[in-house]
């Protein structure tokens, strides 16, 4: 069984977010075990535990438990390579979510995403194994109620 991993282009987003707090990311990268070679490899996959270690260090260094939410400000359309472009070219929100559901494993193998349609709403369901590496992980299925897609 393969260990969970995340696309390497996720790391520059974390770095830019750390810098936005006026914190030097270099010691955090070193402590998490992320090398410059990984950062230069456009096709790099980062083990889940390494990515999570960097995020944990970033939260500790910045003192901001909402660090992960702040990262959205530093995501560019091409951050996830062609998936970002494919999502941006979608005809509707639901079309975009179907593409994310289909190709999410390109971004991370730590979670599975499923888009479920209920009467008048869509739910984006995240699920994962009970543990990933040595870390306990959420076993419930958190959902986002997305309402009904309305085409303009």
C-alpha positions, 0 to 999 in steps of 0.5 A: 500500500502506498503512503499518502502524499500531496503534490509538491506545488502545495509547498510554495503556497504554504511558504508564501503564507508563512512569509505573509506573517513575517516569519522565515520559512527556511527553518520550518522547511528544514525541520519538516525535512523539505529540501530545495530539490523538492521545491525545484521539482515540478512533479514532486510528491511530498509525503503526507506526514512531511506536509502535515509537519510543515503545517503544524510548524507553521501554525506554531510559528505564526500562532494562528490556528486558522493558518490553513484558511489563510492559505487560500489567499496565496493559491493561484489558478496554476498552483495545481497544474492543469487541474486548476485550469480545468476547474477554472474552465468549468461551465458551472460550479457543479461542473467544477466540483465534478472535476475536482472530485474526479481528479483530486488524487492528483492533489492529495492521496490523503483524502477522498472526495465525493460529490453527492446530490440530495433533493435540492442540494449538493454535498461535497464529502471528504473521507479518509482512512482512520490513520495516515502514517502515524497520525490519527485522522478524522474518520467521520465524513465532513460535508459542505452543503453547496445548495443548488447550482443555478446557471446564468 
